[in-house]
Amino acid sequence: MKIDRLDPPRQFSVKGVAINHVADMHLDKGEMVTFKTPSEAEYDVTAKDWGFYATPSTNGRLKNHGFRTALARSEQTGMRYVLLVEASKMEAFEAYCREQDMVVDLWLDEDV
């Protein structure tokens, strides 16, 4: 794994939301990185020779670590996003969706 830290971070905003791009990570196949929230919820990304496992199992590992997984869409642009939501922060997520004019098309952590 190689990490390129951006110092100072690249700062920009998307639809009024401030973003600080702090690093680029380069993973070789078979390498995994775990991201943790302040509440210790975990999210893994694993590199494969064909691309990435962008998320752990949505109805298994993510759910067991307190995440809901949403397939959401911008009502303005039609762009689709996979969003991981801490189950304890649903109210903040719903407010964000209203602000950003997004709708959840499908919860991927539920059996369908």
FENCORKA-V693921 format. One record per residue. N is the residue number from 1. RES is the residue in one letter. PHI is phi as a letter, one per 40 degrees, with the letter a starting at -180 (999 if undefined). OMEGA is omega in degrees with one decimal (none if undefined). NEAR is the number of other ideal C-beta (glycine too) atoms within 12 Angstrom. Layout:
n/res/phi/omega/near
N/RES/PHI/OMEGA/NEAR
N/RES/PHI/OMEGA/NEAR
//
This chain:
n/res/phi/omega/near
1/M/999/175.9/18
2/K/b/177.6/13
3/I/b/173.2/14
4/D/b/178.0/14
5/R/c/178.2/14
6/L/b/-176.9/16
7/D/b/8.1/11
8/P/c/177.6/9
9/P/c/172.3/15
10/R/c/-176.8/16
11/Q/b/177.3/13
12/F/a/176.9/13
13/S/b/176.0/11
14/V/b/-178.0/15
15/K/f/176.2/16
16/G/g/178.7/11
17/V/b/-178.1/13
18/A/c/178.7/12
19/I/b/172.4/14
20/N/b/178.1/15
21/H/c/-170.2/18
22/V/b/-177.5/15
23/A/a/168.9/17
24/D/b/179.2/15
25/M/b/177.9/21
26/H/b/-179.5/15
27/L/b/171.1/22
28/D/c/-178.5/15
29/K/d/-178.9/15
30/G/g/177.8/13
31/E/c/-178.9/20
32/M/b/175.3/23
33/V/b/177.4/25
34/T/b/175.2/19
35/F/b/-179.7/21
36/K/b/175.1/15
37/T/c/176.1/18
38/P/d/179.2/9
39/S/c/176.7/13
40/E/g/171.5/14
41/A/c/-173.0/25
42/E/b/177.3/23
43/Y/a/-177.2/30
44/D/b/168.8/25
45/V/b/-178.5/22
46/T/b/177.7/24
47/A/c/175.4/21
48/K/b/179.0/15
49/D/c/179.9/12
50/W/b/-178.4/8
51/G/i/-177.9/11
52/F/b/156.2/21
53/Y/c/-175.4/23
54/A/c/176.6/23
55/T/a/166.3/29
56/P/c/178.8/28
57/S/d/-175.0/19
58/T/c/-178.9/29
59/N/b/178.1/19
60/G/b/-173.9/16
61/R/d/-179.8/23
62/L/c/179.8/32
63/K/c/179.4/26
64/N/c/177.7/16
65/H/c/172.2/29
66/G/g/178.4/23
67/F/b/164.1/37
68/R/b/-178.6/31
69/T/b/-176.2/33
70/A/b/165.0/31
71/L/c/-173.2/24
72/A/b/-176.6/29
73/R/b/172.5/21
74/S/c/178.7/20
75/E/c/179.8/16
76/Q/c/-172.2/11
77/T/b/-175.6/14
78/G/g/178.9/13
79/M/c/-178.6/18
80/R/b/-177.3/18
81/Y/b/168.7/25
82/V/c/-174.8/24
83/L/b/175.9/34
84/L/b/-173.3/33
85/V/b/173.8/35
86/E/c/-175.7/26
87/A/d/-180.0/23
88/S/c/-176.4/17
89/K/b/-178.0/20
90/M/c/-179.7/19
91/E/c/177.9/13
92/A/c/178.4/14
93/F/c/179.6/25
94/E/c/176.5/19
95/A/c/177.9/13
96/Y/c/179.5/23
97/C/c/177.2/23
98/R/c/179.8/14
99/E/d/-173.6/15
100/Q/c/-180.0/24
101/D/f/179.2/17
102/M/b/175.1/28
103/V/b/175.4/23
104/V/c/177.1/28
105/D/c/-176.4/20
106/L/a/171.6/21
107/W/c/-174.7/26
108/L/c/178.8/29
109/D/c/178.2/29
110/E/c/175.4/15
111/D/c/-179.4/10
112/V/b/none/11
//
